[in-house]
Amino acid sequence: MIQEILLLKMIFLRFLILFLLINLCWSLGFGQLKEKKEKTDLFSKNRNFIILPEFGFSPETGSKFGVFAVSSFYTDSNKIKTRNSTVSFNTFYTTKNQFNFSTYSSLWTKNNKAHYTADLSYINFPLNFYGLGNNTADSSKQLLDSKRIRAIIEYEFLIRRNLYAGTYLSYQNDQYSTRENGIFESLKPNGNKGGNLGFIGTSLIFDNRDYQTFAKKGAFHKIQFRIAPNVLLNEYSVFRLNIQTRKYQQLHTNLFIAGQLQYQYTGGNNIPFYLLNELGNSNSMRGYYAGRFRDQSLLTGQAELRWWPLKRFIFAAFGGAGNVYGKYSSSENIKPNYGAGFRFVYDLIGKQSLRFDYGFGEKNTEEKRIQGFYISVNEAF
């Protein structure tokens, strides 16, 4: 009981420090956007550009520090019917000796008739390997050196109102090694040295959300199929299926609820371990270390209650459940997930925010309860 009280005090103290830090940064001028002076015009005709010193935290990275820059703009003068486009740059270094460099672009054409995205990243990311399946032990973890280069291009075009078809193209190179003996050597999972993979794919999307970054109403449904045939540079023959559905509803003036269901499946004859679906990240099953549990199938569900009582602050509470299963484990042992957090809205026009969440998971025998703290950008879903 005493440990739980101390834990709650620690969580509250972290949130309080972050709350004060954000207000201090804002008062000093960080994150100031060029908003239109006339109150009658909601949307600024100017391009919004922001550079922020990035700080974050997650179970996978520890504390991270770097630079985040984003430019937000519209491709059409009718900004009510056309969604805002963004180009962002991000680089950071973590206390776990991890380095990341990435750029991401999202472009919406006039009246949302087409959507282009491009993602380029380099990651030097030491990570923990626990084994395979949904019953791995924390005591089994082994540190791996991991490097990844990845490029993704997606194009989605409007078929009819709110319905899009899309194409997908990506390439990635992974490298893994370890300087210690452990479960990684004893299991020798497929793909333990890394390799090259190029995916092609297609998707079908229904999207009638009012906003992408903070939807108050509407729905988002997506089914995507990708395949990486064992030809050319590809060293594996695999395919991936991703199905997700989201629903948003306004309950009161400043109160909203959001729900998400997601299913992922990875198949093939020689699936590399790093393409198996992982339970947990900053957007789903928050609190679980990404890669602690991994298998061919992933099924998760979550709901989040969002309260926006103040101009620049949103508070949230979430809960859900999920599991990985398939070749290495059964579909039993469903894992719980719950937590809370708040968001600082740095862009009122585009409804973009910094997100702070603390998530909890299951309590295994002779282990501390699974939990994690996250600092990231915009809503989880």
Salt bridges, closest charged atoms under 4 A:
GLU35 OE2 - ARG312 NH2 3.96
GLU38 OE1 - LYS36 NZ 3.66
GLU54 OE2 - LYS64 NZ 3.49
ASP145 OD1 - ARG179 NH2 3.16
GLU154 OE1 - LYS222 NZ 3.77
GLU156 OE1 - HIS115 ND1 3.10
ASP174 OD2 - ARG148 NE 2.53
ASP207 OD2 - ARG83 NH1 2.84
ASP207 OD2 - ARG209 NH2 2.92
GLU278 OE2 - ARG294 NH1 3.16
GLU304 OE1 - ARG286 NH2 2.85
GLU304 OE2 - ARG306 NE 2.75
GLU304 OE2 - ARG343 NH2 3.32
ASP357 OD2 - ARG286 NH1 2.87
ASP357 OD1 - ARG343 NH1 2.77
ASP357 OD2 - ARG355 NH1 2.95
GLU362 OE2 - LYS335 NZ 3.13
GLU367 OE1 - ARG292 NH2 3.20
GLU379 OE1 - ARG306 NE 3.41
GLU379 OE1 - ARG343 NE 3.11
